[in-house]
Amino acid sequence: MDRELDRLSAAAARVQADLRRTTGRPWRCSVDAAHLLTVTDGTVTGRVVLDAEVEDEEWFVPAGATPAERDAGLDADADEVVAGEVTAALRDHGVEWPRCPDHHRQLGACSGWWTCEGGASHDVAEVGSLQAG
C-alpha cells in the first residue's frame, strides 16, 4: 500500500509544530510529490527520501479494519516515518531532538506517539502534541 502525500504532509506539519514549540526556532518540515522530506530552520537543512510504501501494512491496517481504523493506522504510519526521519536528519547535523522531559533521552516515534526508552518505556505525547519546556 502506498503512502499518501496528503497524510505525509499532515504528519510533517505535526512534527513541525512540535519542533517550533519545543525549540523556539522557525523550523519548516515539508514533503514533496517525490516523497522528499525537507526539514530546515534556514541554517540547518536535512533532506531524506521517504519510502513510498507503508512499511508494515498489517500492523497499521489489520485485515478487517473499519475505514476509521484504516485512516488512524495510516496517519500513525505517516507520523512514525516522518518523525523518525526528521530526528535522524537533525541528528546528522548534531541536533538531538526531541528529548524526554523526565529522562533527558532522545525520543523515538512509534505508531503516532513520541516514546521514551528511559526507565520503563513510556509514551510522552502524540506526534504534534509535545509540550515546550
N, CA, C and O atoms as CSV, one atom per row, in Angstrom:
chain,resi,resn,atom,element,x,y,z
A,1,MET,N,N,0.857,-1.172,0.000
A,1,MET,CA,C,0.000,0.000,0.000
A,1,MET,C,C,0.902,1.234,0.000
A,1,MET,O,O,1.848,1.331,0.782
A,2,ASP,N,N,0.592,2.160,-0.882
A,2,ASP,CA,C,1.382,3.386,-0.991
A,2,ASP,C,C,1.020,4.381,0.106
A,2,ASP,O,O,-0.129,4.477,0.536
A,3,ARG,N,N,2.038,5.116,0.541
A,3,ARG,CA,C,1.796,6.223,1.472
A,3,ARG,C,C,1.225,7.389,0.687
A,3,ARG,O,O,1.688,7.696,-0.411
A,4,GLU,N,N,0.220,8.035,1.253
A,4,GLU,CA,C,-0.448,9.142,0.591
A,4,GLU,C,C,0.269,10.449,0.925
A,4,GLU,O,O,0.593,10.721,2.081
A,5,LEU,N,N,0.508,11.247,-0.108
A,5,LEU,CA,C,1.207,12.518,0.068
A,5,LEU,C,C,0.494,13.425,1.068
A,5,LEU,O,O,1.148,14.087,1.874
A,6,ASP,N,N,-0.834,13.463,1.025
A,6,ASP,CA,C,-1.579,14.317,1.961
A,6,ASP,C,C,-1.330,13.909,3.406
A,6,ASP,O,O,-1.187,14.770,4.274
A,7,ARG,N,N,-1.275,12.612,3.674
A,7,ARG,CA,C,-1.019,12.132,5.045
A,7,ARG,C,C,0.403,12.480,5.476
A,7,ARG,O,O,0.626,12.912,6.607
A,8,LEU,N,N,1.370,12.288,4.567
A,8,LEU,CA,C,2.756,12.618,4.895
A,8,LEU,C,C,2.910,14.114,5.149
A,8,LEU,O,O,3.632,14.518,6.061
A,9,SER,N,N,2.241,14.930,4.352
A,9,SER,CA,C,2.306,16.387,4.545
A,9,SER,C,C,1.679,16.795,5.869
A,9,SER,O,O,2.195,17.676,6.557
A,10,ALA,N,N,0.571,16.159,6.229
A,10,ALA,CA,C,-0.067,16.459,7.516
A,10,ALA,C,C,0.840,16.032,8.674
A,10,ALA,O,O,0.932,16.732,9.682
A,11,ALA,N,N,1.504,14.890,8.531
A,11,ALA,CA,C,2.447,14.442,9.562
A,11,ALA,C,C,3.610,15.422,9.672
A,11,ALA,O,O,4.050,15.739,10.777
A,12,ALA,N,N,4.109,15.902,8.539
A,12,ALA,CA,C,5.203,16.887,8.555
A,12,ALA,C,C,4.762,18.161,9.280
A,12,ALA,O,O,5.559,18.769,9.995
A,13,ALA,N,N,3.523,18.564,9.108
A,13,ALA,CA,C,3.015,19.754,9.804
A,13,ALA,C,C,2.960,19.510,11.313
A,13,ALA,O,O,3.262,20.415,12.091
A,14,ARG,N,N,2.579,18.303,11.738
A,14,ARG,CA,C,2.541,17.993,13.172
A,14,ARG,C,C,3.953,17.994,13.764
A,14,ARG,O,O,4.170,18.530,14.850
A,15,VAL,N,N,4.913,17.394,13.052
A,15,VAL,CA,C,6.300,17.386,13.537
A,15,VAL,C,C,6.846,18.811,13.560
A,15,VAL,O,O,7.541,19.193,14.502
A,16,GLN,N,N,6.538,19.590,12.541
A,16,GLN,CA,C,6.960,20.997,12.503
A,16,GLN,C,C,6.441,21.746,13.728
A,16,GLN,O,O,7.176,22.517,14.345
A,17,ALA,N,N,5.181,21.521,14.077
A,17,ALA,CA,C,4.603,22.186,15.252
A,17,ALA,C,C,5.371,21.798,16.520
A,17,ALA,O,O,5.647,22.649,17.366
A,18,ASP,N,N,5.716,20.510,16.649
A,18,ASP,CA,C,6.493,20.068,17.810
A,18,ASP,C,C,7.872,20.720,17.828
A,18,ASP,O,O,8.328,21.188,18.871
A,19,LEU,N,N,8.530,20.751,16.683
A,19,LEU,CA,C,9.852,21.377,16.594
A,19,LEU,C,C,9.801,22.841,17.012
A,19,LEU,O,O,10.605,23.289,17.831
A,20,ARG,N,N,8.869,23.572,16.456
A,20,ARG,CA,C,8.767,25.006,16.762
A,20,ARG,C,C,8.436,25.237,18.233
A,20,ARG,O,O,9.020,26.104,18.883
A,21,ARG,N,N,7.489,24.450,18.751
A,21,ARG,CA,C,7.041,24.640,20.130
A,21,ARG,C,C,8.148,24.307,21.128
A,21,ARG,O,O,8.285,24.986,22.146
A,22,THR,N,N,8.937,23.270,20.849
A,22,THR,CA,C,9.918,22.799,21.830
A,22,THR,C,C,11.297,23.420,21.677
A,22,THR,O,O,12.105,23.361,22.604
A,23,THR,N,N,11.579,24.014,20.524
A,23,THR,CA,C,12.908,24.609,20.322
A,23,THR,C,C,12.882,26.117,20.221
A,23,THR,O,O,13.907,26.768,20.425
A,24,GLY,N,N,11.731,26.685,19.911
A,24,GLY,CA,C,11.647,28.129,19.729
A,24,GLY,C,C,12.309,28.608,18.444
A,24,GLY,O,O,12.548,29.803,18.274
A,25,ARG,N,N,12.604,27.684,17.546
A,25,ARG,CA,C,13.244,28.047,16.276
A,25,ARG,C,C,12.229,27.904,15.137
A,25,ARG,O,O,11.267,27.146,15.261
A,26,PRO,N,N,12.434,28.624,14.031
A,26,PRO,CA,C,11.456,28.644,12.936
A,26,PRO,C,C,11.578,27.455,11.969
A,26,PRO,O,O,11.727,27.650,10.763
A,27,TRP,N,N,11.515,26.245,12.491
A,27,TRP,CA,C,11.644,25.052,11.653
A,27,TRP,C,C,10.507,24.951,10.648
A,27,TRP,O,O,9.379,25.362,10.920
A,28,ARG,N,N,10.821,24.401,9.490
A,28,ARG,CA,C,9.817,24.058,8.479
A,28,ARG,C,C,10.049,22.614,8.077
A,28,ARG,O,O,11.186,22.210,7.832
A,29,CYS,N,N,8.983,21.836,8.007
A,29,CYS,CA,C,9.028,20.453,7.537
A,29,CYS,C,C,8.032,20.329,6.395
A,29,CYS,O,O,6.890,20.779,6.490
A,30,SER,N,N,8.489,19.710,5.319
A,30,SER,CA,C,7.587,19.532,4.186
A,30,SER,C,C,7.941,18.243,3.447
A,30,SER,O,O,9.057,17.733,3.538
A,31,VAL,N,N,6.962,17.741,2.722
A,31,VAL,CA,C,7.143,16.550,1.886
A,31,VAL,C,C,6.630,16.906,0.501
A,31,VAL,O,O,5.506,17.385,0.353
A,32,ASP,N,N,7.465,16.670,-0.525
A,32,ASP,CA,C,7.025,16.988,-1.886
A,32,ASP,C,C,6.493,15.744,-2.595
A,32,ASP,O,O,6.472,14.657,-2.017
A,33,ALA,N,N,6.065,15.905,-3.848
A,33,ALA,CA,C,5.439,14.823,-4.610
A,33,ALA,C,C,6.363,13.635,-4.839
A,33,ALA,O,O,5.885,12.530,-5.093
A,34,ALA,N,N,7.678,13.835,-4.754
A,34,ALA,CA,C,8.648,12.746,-4.914
A,34,ALA,C,C,8.953,12.087,-3.561
A,34,ALA,O,O,9.894,11.302,-3.446
A,35,HIS,N,N,8.154,12.411,-2.548
A,35,HIS,CA,C,8.348,11.894,-1.183
A,35,HIS,C,C,9.659,12.377,-0.560
A,35,HIS,O,O,10.224,11.700,0.299
A,36,LEU,N,N,10.138,13.535,-0.986
A,36,LEU,CA,C,11.337,14.134,-0.405
A,36,LEU,C,C,10.919,14.952,0.811
A,36,LEU,O,O,10.191,15.937,0.689
A,37,LEU,N,N,11.389,14.531,1.988
A,37,LEU,CA,C,11.147,15.238,3.235
A,37,LEU,C,C,12.261,16.251,3.432
A,37,LEU,O,O,13.440,15.906,3.361
A,38,THR,N,N,11.893,17.492,3.677
A,38,THR,CA,C,12.865,18.546,3.963
A,38,THR,C,C,12.534,19.139,5.322
A,38,THR,O,O,11.386,19.477,5.610
A,39,VAL,N,N,13.572,19.258,6.155
A,39,VAL,CA,C,13.446,19.926,7.453
A,39,VAL,C,C,14.535,20.978,7.507
A,39,VAL,O,O,15.709,20.685,7.278
A,40,THR,N,N,14.135,22.223,7.816
A,40,THR,CA,C,15.111,23.316,7.837
A,40,THR,C,C,14.672,24.404,8.808
A,40,THR,O,O,13.483,24.622,9.041
A,41,ASP,N,N,15.667,25.076,9.363
A,41,ASP,CA,C,15.399,26.283,10.154
A,41,ASP,C,C,16.042,27.489,9.475
A,41,ASP,O,O,16.147,28.557,10.078
A,42,GLY,N,N,16.471,27.325,8.230
A,42,GLY,CA,C,17.141,28.377,7.487
A,42,GLY,C,C,18.649,28.277,7.562
A,42,GLY,O,O,19.355,28.816,6.710
A,43,THR,N,N,19.144,27.590,8.580
A,43,THR,CA,C,20.580,27.365,8.732
A,43,THR,C,C,20.903,25.893,8.571
A,43,THR,O,O,21.757,25.519,7.768
A,44,VAL,N,N,20.217,25.063,9.337
A,44,VAL,CA,C,20.366,23.606,9.269
A,44,VAL,C,C,19.295,23.075,8.327
A,44,VAL,O,O,18.121,23.418,8.462
A,45,THR,N,N,19.697,22.239,7.375
A,45,THR,CA,C,18.741,21.634,6.449
A,45,THR,C,C,19.055,20.157,6.288
A,45,THR,O,O,20.201,19.770,6.057
A,46,GLY,N,N,18.029,19.351,6.413
A,46,GLY,CA,C,18.152,17.921,6.162
A,46,GLY,C,C,17.121,17.499,5.141
A,46,GLY,O,O,15.994,17.993,5.134
A,47,ARG,N,N,17.518,16.581,4.280
A,47,ARG,CA,C,16.595,16.062,3.263
A,47,ARG,C,C,16.709,14.540,3.229
A,47,ARG,O,O,17.806,13.984,3.265
A,48,VAL,N,N,15.557,13.881,3.159
A,48,VAL,CA,C,15.501,12.425,3.131
A,48,VAL,C,C,14.371,12.023,2.204
A,48,VAL,O,O,13.286,12.603,2.256
A,49,VAL,N,N,14.618,11.032,1.353
A,49,VAL,CA,C,13.547,10.477,0.537
A,49,VAL,C,C,12.835,9.415,1.364
A,49,VAL,O,O,13.448,8.445,1.811
A,50,LEU,N,N,11.540,9.608,1.559
A,50,LEU,CA,C,10.738,8.667,2.334
A,50,LEU,C,C,10.335,7.482,1.470
A,50,LEU,O,O,10.074,7.635,0.277
A,51,ASP,N,N,10.286,6.313,2.072
A,51,ASP,CA,C,9.804,5.123,1.381
A,51,ASP,C,C,8.346,5.360,0.999
A,51,ASP,O,O,7.551,5.788,1.836
A,52,ALA,N,N,7.994,5.091,-0.226
A,52,ALA,CA,C,6.638,5.347,-0.713
A,52,ALA,C,C,5.626,4.319,-0.233
A,52,ALA,O,O,4.421,4.538,-0.355
A,53,GLU,N,N,6.098,3.198,0.313
A,53,GLU,CA,C,5.200,2.118,0.750
A,53,GLU,C,C,5.076,2.097,2.272
A,53,GLU,O,O,6.048,2.351,2.984
A,54,VAL,N,N,3.877,1.795,2.763
A,54,VAL,CA,C,3.672,1.587,4.192
A,54,VAL,C,C,4.532,0.392,4.583
A,54,VAL,O,O,4.432,-0.682,3.990
A,55,GLU,N,N,5.376,0.593,5.587
A,55,GLU,CA,C,6.382,-0.419,5.937
A,55,GLU,C,C,5.774,-1.716,6.450
A,55,GLU,O,O,6.148,-2.793,5.987
A,56,ASP,N,N,4.854,-1.638,7.386
A,56,ASP,CA,C,4.274,-2.830,7.996
A,56,ASP,C,C,2.757,-2.707,7.939
A,56,ASP,O,O,2.094,-2.440,8.941
A,57,GLU,N,N,2.237,-2.909,6.753
A,57,GLU,CA,C,0.822,-2.666,6.497
A,57,GLU,C,C,-0.091,-3.418,7.460
A,57,GLU,O,O,-1.079,-2.853,7.928
A,58,GLU,N,N,0.212,-4.667,7.764
A,58,GLU,CA,C,-0.645,-5.452,8.663
A,58,GLU,C,C,-0.676,-4.872,10.083
A,58,GLU,O,O,-1.671,-5.030,10.790
A,59,TRP,N,N,0.397,-4.208,10.503
A,59,TRP,CA,C,0.421,-3.592,11.830
A,59,TRP,C,C,-0.467,-2.351,11.853
A,59,TRP,O,O,-1.254,-2.156,12.779
A,60,PHE,N,N,-0.331,-1.512,10.820
A,60,PHE,CA,C,-1.051,-0.243,10.800
A,60,PHE,C,C,-2.480,-0.377,10.295
A,60,PHE,O,O,-3.364,0.362,10.729
A,61,VAL,N,N,-2.714,-1.316,9.380
A,61,VAL,CA,C,-4.062,-1.516,8.835
A,61,VAL,C,C,-4.349,-3.014,8.818
A,61,VAL,O,O,-4.211,-3.655,7.776
A,62,PRO,N,N,-4.749,-3.582,9.961
A,62,PRO,CA,C,-5.006,-5.019,10.015
A,62,PRO,C,C,-6.215,-5.408,9.162
A,62,PRO,O,O,-7.095,-4.587,8.903
A,63,ALA,N,N,-6.244,-6.641,8.742
A,63,ALA,CA,C,-7.374,-7.153,7.967
A,63,ALA,C,C,-8.661,-6.904,8.744
A,63,ALA,O,O,-8.719,-7.108,9.957
A,64,GLY,N,N,-9.676,-6.466,8.037
A,64,GLY,CA,C,-10.965,-6.218,8.662
A,64,GLY,C,C,-11.094,-4.864,9.342
A,64,GLY,O,O,-12.098,-4.598,10.002
A,65,ALA,N,N,-10.087,-4.001,9.191
A,65,ALA,CA,C,-10.146,-2.670,9.811
A,65,ALA,C,C,-11.294,-1.866,9.219
A,65,ALA,O,O,-11.560,-1.932,8.019
A,66,THR,N,N,-11.964,-1.112,10.070
A,66,THR,CA,C,-13.012,-0.212,9.592
A,66,THR,C,C,-12.345,0.954,8.866
A,66,THR,O,O,-11.137,1.144,9.010
A,67,PRO,N,N,-13.090,1.736,8.093
A,67,PRO,CA,C,-12.486,2.912,7.457
A,67,PRO,C,C,-11.834,3.868,8.462
A,67,PRO,O,O,-10.778,4.432,8.177
A,68,ALA,N,N,-12.443,4.054,9.618
A,68,ALA,CA,C,-11.860,4.939,10.635
A,68,ALA,C,C,-10.559,4.341,11.183
A,68,ALA,O,O,-9.588,5.068,11.395
A,69,GLU,N,N,-10.532,3.030,11.412
A,69,GLU,CA,C,-9.317,2.367,11.888
A,69,GLU,C,C,-8.222,2.419,10.826
A,69,GLU,O,O,-7.045,2.586,11.145
A,70,ARG,N,N,-8.620,2.275,9.556
A,70,ARG,CA,C,-7.664,2.370,8.452
A,70,ARG,C,C,-7.026,3.758,8.422
A,70,ARG,O,O,-5.806,3.890,8.327
A,71,ASP,N,N,-7.874,4.794,8.505
A,71,ASP,CA,C,-7.361,6.163,8.495
A,71,ASP,C,C,-6.426,6.421,9.674
A,71,ASP,O,O,-5.359,7.008,9.499
A,72,ALA,N,N,-6.814,5.990,10.867
A,72,ALA,CA,C,-5.983,6.186,12.056
A,72,ALA,C,C,-4.652,5.447,11.903
A,72,ALA,O,O,-3.602,5.972,12.275
A,73,GLY,N,N,-4.696,4.237,11.360
A,73,GLY,CA,C,-3.473,3.465,11.166
A,73,GLY,C,C,-2.538,4.108,10.154
A,73,GLY,O,O,-1.328,4.157,10.372
A,74,LEU,N,N,-3.084,4.598,9.057
A,74,LEU,CA,C,-2.252,5.246,8.043
A,74,LEU,C,C,-1.693,6.578,8.536
A,74,LEU,O,O,-0.575,6.952,8.180
A,75,ASP,N,N,-2.466,7.296,9.355
A,75,ASP,CA,C,-1.947,8.523,9.964
A,75,ASP,C,C,-0.794,8.199,10.922
A,75,ASP,O,O,0.215,8.904,10.945
A,76,ALA,N,N,-0.949,7.129,11.710
A,76,ALA,CA,C,0.111,6.719,12.645
A,76,ALA,C,C,1.372,6.312,11.890
A,76,ALA,O,O,2.480,6.629,12.323
A,77,ASP,N,N,1.218,5.614,10.768
A,77,ASP,CA,C,2.375,5.251,9.944
A,77,ASP,C,C,3.075,6.506,9.436
A,77,ASP,O,O,4.302,6.599,9.492
A,78,ALA,N,N,2.304,7.467,8.943
A,78,ALA,CA,C,2.891,8.708,8.427
A,78,ALA,C,C,3.611,9.464,9.536
A,78,ALA,O,O,4.717,9.963,9.328
A,79,ASP,N,N,2.991,9.553,10.716
A,79,ASP,CA,C,3.643,10.222,11.849
A,79,ASP,C,C,4.954,9.529,12.198
A,79,ASP,O,O,5.971,10.188,12.412
A,80,GLU,N,N,4.930,8.209,12.253
A,80,GLU,CA,C,6.124,7.455,12.639
A,80,GLU,C,C,7.263,7.658,11.645
A,80,GLU,O,O,8.397,7.917,12.048
A,81,VAL,N,N,6.973,7.544,10.354
A,81,VAL,CA,C,8.050,7.663,9.364
A,81,VAL,C,C,8.584,9.093,9.298
A,81,VAL,O,O,9.798,9.286,9.227
A,82,VAL,N,N,7.716,10.088,9.319
A,82,VAL,CA,C,8.178,11.477,9.240
A,82,VAL,C,C,8.947,11.856,10.509
A,82,VAL,O,O,10.040,12.417,10.426
A,83,ALA,N,N,8.387,11.553,11.673
A,83,ALA,CA,C,9.066,11.892,12.930
A,83,ALA,C,C,10.422,11.202,13.023
A,83,ALA,O,O,11.412,11.820,13.415
A,84,GLY,N,N,10.466,9.932,12.665
A,84,GLY,CA,C,11.723,9.196,12.723
A,84,GLY,C,C,12.776,9.762,11.793
A,84,GLY,O,O,13.942,9.879,12.170
A,85,GLU,N,N,12.380,10.111,10.591
A,85,GLU,CA,C,13.348,10.646,9.623
A,85,GLU,C,C,13.781,12.067,9.977
A,85,GLU,O,O,14.928,12.442,9.735
A,86,VAL,N,N,12.876,12.857,10.546
A,86,VAL,CA,C,13.266,14.208,10.974
A,86,VAL,C,C,14.294,14.106,12.091
A,86,VAL,O,O,15.310,14.801,12.055
A,87,THR,N,N,14.050,13.250,13.090
A,87,THR,CA,C,15.021,13.130,14.186
A,87,THR,C,C,16.363,12.629,13.669
A,87,THR,O,O,17.409,13.088,14.129
A,88,ALA,N,N,16.352,11.689,12.717
A,88,ALA,CA,C,17.613,11.187,12.145
A,88,ALA,C,C,18.334,12.274,11.358
A,88,ALA,O,O,19.551,12.417,11.470
A,89,ALA,N,N,17.592,13.041,10.562
A,89,ALA,CA,C,18.208,14.114,9.770
A,89,ALA,C,C,18.816,15.174,10.679
A,89,ALA,O,O,19.913,15.667,10.412
A,90,LEU,N,N,18.117,15.526,11.742
A,90,LEU,CA,C,18.652,16.520,12.675
A,90,LEU,C,C,19.878,15.972,13.409
A,90,LEU,O,O,20.854,16.694,13.613
A,91,ARG,N,N,19.828,14.706,13.802
A,91,ARG,CA,C,20.971,14.082,14.476
A,91,ARG,C,C,22.206,14.142,13.591
A,91,ARG,O,O,23.314,14.351,14.084
A,92,ASP,N,N,22.023,13.959,12.284
A,92,ASP,CA,C,23.149,14.037,11.335
A,92,ASP,C,C,23.805,15.417,11.364
A,92,ASP,O,O,24.963,15.562,10.973
A,93,HIS,N,N,23.069,16.430,11.826
A,93,HIS,CA,C,23.586,17.801,11.927
A,93,HIS,C,C,23.900,18.193,13.367
A,93,HIS,O,O,24.072,19.374,13.670
A,94,GLY,N,N,23.973,17.202,14.251
A,94,GLY,CA,C,24.332,17.463,15.643
A,94,GLY,C,C,23.203,17.971,16.521
A,94,GLY,O,O,23.446,18.434,17.635
A,95,VAL,N,N,21.970,17.891,16.031
A,95,VAL,CA,C,20.815,18.345,16.807
A,95,VAL,C,C,20.117,17.116,17.394
A,95,VAL,O,O,19.556,16.306,16.656
A,96,GLU,N,N,20.153,16.979,18.719
A,96,GLU,CA,C,19.487,15.873,19.410
A,96,GLU,C,C,18.094,16.343,19.836
A,96,GLU,O,O,17.944,17.054,20.829
A,97,TRP,N,N,17.096,15.943,19.082
A,97,TRP,CA,C,15.723,16.376,19.328
A,97,TRP,C,C,14.798,15.238,18.982
A,97,TRP,O,O,15.123,14.439,18.105
A,98,PRO,N,N,13.675,15.130,19.625
A,98,PRO,CA,C,13.234,15.711,20.890
A,98,PRO,C,C,13.767,14.892,22.065
A,98,PRO,O,O,14.261,13.779,21.883
A,99,ARG,N,N,13.663,15.444,23.255
A,99,ARG,CA,C,14.193,14.783,24.452
A,99,ARG,C,C,13.070,14.610,25.478
A,99,ARG,O,O,12.180,15.451,25.607
A,100,CYS,N,N,13.141,13.507,26.192
A,100,CYS,CA,C,12.161,13.215,27.238
A,100,CYS,C,C,12.349,14.201,28.392
A,100,CYS,O,O,13.469,14.360,28.878
A,101,PRO,N,N,11.293,14.859,28.835
A,101,PRO,CA,C,11.430,15.808,29.938
A,101,PRO,C,C,11.783,15.122,31.262
A,101,PRO,O,O,12.335,15.765,32.155
A,102,ASP,N,N,11.474,13.837,31.401
A,102,ASP,CA,C,11.756,13.119,32.644
A,102,ASP,C,C,13.125,12.444,32.648
A,102,ASP,O,O,13.820,12.447,33.663
A,103,HIS,N,N,13.512,11.860,31.501
A,103,HIS,CA,C,14.740,11.061,31.450
A,103,HIS,C,C,15.860,11.711,30.643
A,103,HIS,O,O,16.987,11.216,30.638
A,104,HIS,N,N,15.560,12.813,29.962
A,104,HIS,CA,C,16.546,13.573,29.183
A,104,HIS,C,C,17.213,12.720,28.107
A,104,HIS,O,O,18.378,12.928,27.767
A,105,ARG,N,N,16.463,11.766,27.582
A,105,ARG,CA,C,16.937,10.928,26.482
A,105,ARG,C,C,16.192,11.329,25.219
A,105,ARG,O,O,15.082,11.859,25.275
A,106,GLN,N,N,16.822,11.067,24.081
A,106,GLN,CA,C,16.152,11.380,22.823
A,106,GLN,C,C,14.946,10.457,22.658
A,106,GLN,O,O,15.015,9.256,22.920
A,107,LEU,N,N,13.854,11.049,22.221
A,107,LEU,CA,C,12.631,10.294,21.996
A,107,LEU,C,C,12.653,9.626,20.631
A,107,LEU,O,O,13.331,10.083,19.710
A,108,GLY,N,N,11.910,8.550,20.515
A,108,GLY,CA,C,11.647,7.907,19.241
A,108,GLY,C,C,10.177,8.074,18.919
A,108,GLY,O,O,9.413,8.600,19.728
A,109,ALA,N,N,9.786,7.633,17.753
A,109,ALA,CA,C,8.380,7.711,17.357
A,109,ALA,C,C,7.871,6.308,17.053
A,109,ALA,O,O,8.524,5.533,16.355
A,110,CYS,N,N,6.694,5.995,17.587
A,110,CYS,CA,C,6.090,4.687,17.356
A,110,CYS,C,C,4.579,4.848,17.281
A,110,CYS,O,O,3.942,5.320,18.223
A,111,SER,N,N,4.025,4.454,16.164
A,111,SER,CA,C,2.569,4.446,15.986
A,111,SER,C,C,1.900,5.775,16.321
A,111,SER,O,O,0.822,5.804,16.914
A,112,GLY,N,N,2.553,6.881,15.936
A,112,GLY,CA,C,1.956,8.193,16.124
A,112,GLY,C,C,2.237,8.823,17.475
A,112,GLY,O,O,1.665,9.864,17.798
A,113,TRP,N,N,3.108,8.214,18.272
A,113,TRP,CA,C,3.454,8.730,19.600
A,113,TRP,C,C,4.945,8.926,19.715
A,113,TRP,O,O,5.725,8.153,19.159
A,114,TRP,N,N,5.354,9.978,20.450
A,114,TRP,CA,C,6.740,10.141,20.856
A,114,TRP,C,C,6.930,9.234,22.063
A,114,TRP,O,O,6.165,9.310,23.024
A,115,THR,N,N,7.944,8.380,22.020
A,115,THR,CA,C,8.169,7.413,23.090
A,115,THR,C,C,9.573,7.552,23.665
A,115,THR,O,O,10.500,7.985,22.981
A,116,CYS,N,N,9.712,7.179,24.929
A,116,CYS,CA,C,10.997,7.227,25.630
A,116,CYS,C,C,11.340,5.825,26.114
A,116,CYS,O,O,10.480,5.108,26.625
A,117,GLU,N,N,12.586,5.445,25.952
A,117,GLU,CA,C,13.061,4.147,26.428
A,117,GLU,C,C,13.773,4.277,27.766
A,117,GLU,O,O,14.307,3.289,28.270
A,118,GLY,N,N,13.795,5.469,28.355
A,118,GLY,CA,C,14.441,5.675,29.655
A,118,GLY,C,C,13.574,5.120,30.765
A,118,GLY,O,O,12.355,5.289,30.745
A,119,GLY,N,N,14.194,4.453,31.741
A,119,GLY,CA,C,13.410,3.830,32.801
A,119,GLY,C,C,12.491,2.811,32.156
A,119,GLY,O,O,12.919,2.064,31.277
A,120,ALA,N,N,11.260,2.770,32.568
A,120,ALA,CA,C,10.275,1.923,31.888
A,120,ALA,C,C,9.842,2.654,30.624
A,120,ALA,O,O,9.561,3.852,30.663
A,121,SER,N,N,9.789,1.949,29.518
A,121,SER,CA,C,9.371,2.563,28.258
A,121,SER,C,C,8.001,3.224,28.453
A,121,SER,O,O,7.098,2.642,29.054
A,122,HIS,N,N,7.866,4.448,27.933
A,122,HIS,CA,C,6.594,5.137,28.098
A,122,HIS,C,C,6.345,6.109,26.954
A,122,HIS,O,O,7.274,6.608,26.317
A,123,ASP,N,N,5.056,6.364,26.712
A,123,ASP,CA,C,4.653,7.363,25.733
A,123,ASP,C,C,4.758,8.738,26.383
A,123,ASP,O,O,4.395,8.920,27.545
A,124,VAL,N,N,5.266,9.715,25.606
A,124,VAL,CA,C,5.407,11.072,26.128
A,124,VAL,C,C,4.274,11.955,25.613
A,124,VAL,O,O,3.656,12.688,26.385
A,125,ALA,N,N,3.999,11.886,24.299
A,125,ALA,CA,C,2.924,12.702,23.712
A,125,ALA,C,C,2.652,12.195,22.306
A,125,ALA,O,O,3.508,11.572,21.679
A,126,GLU,N,N,1.458,12.470,21.824
A,126,GLU,CA,C,1.173,12.180,20.431
A,126,GLU,C,C,2.039,13.097,19.572
A,126,GLU,O,O,2.343,14.222,19.968
A,127,VAL,N,N,2.436,12.610,18.390
A,127,VAL,CA,C,3.164,13.465,17.459
A,127,VAL,C,C,2.267,14.667,17.156
A,127,VAL,O,O,1.100,14.514,16.795
A,128,GLY,N,N,2.830,15.852,17.308
A,128,GLY,CA,C,2.089,17.096,17.123
A,128,GLY,C,C,1.648,17.715,18.434
A,128,GLY,O,O,1.086,18.810,18.442
A,129,SER,N,N,1.898,17.017,19.569
A,129,SER,CA,C,1.414,17.492,20.865
A,129,SER,C,C,2.498,17.613,21.925
A,129,SER,O,O,2.180,17.693,23.111
A,130,LEU,N,N,3.783,17.630,21.529
A,130,LEU,CA,C,4.857,17.814,22.512
A,130,LEU,C,C,4.719,19.168,23.177
A,130,LEU,O,O,4.378,20.157,22.528
A,131,GLN,N,N,4.982,19.209,24.465
A,131,GLN,CA,C,4.903,20.458,25.220
A,131,GLN,C,C,6.259,21.125,25.286
A,131,GLN,O,O,7.284,20.450,25.387
A,132,ALA,N,N,6.272,22.440,25.230
A,132,ALA,CA,C,7.507,23.204,25.386
A,132,ALA,C,C,8.031,23.035,26.799
A,132,ALA,O,O,7.269,22.788,27.734
A,133,GLY,N,N,9.344,23.171,26.944
A,133,GLY,CA,C,9.913,23.172,28.268
A,133,GLY,C,C,10.643,21.949,28.554
A,133,GLY,O,O,11.188,21.797,29.647
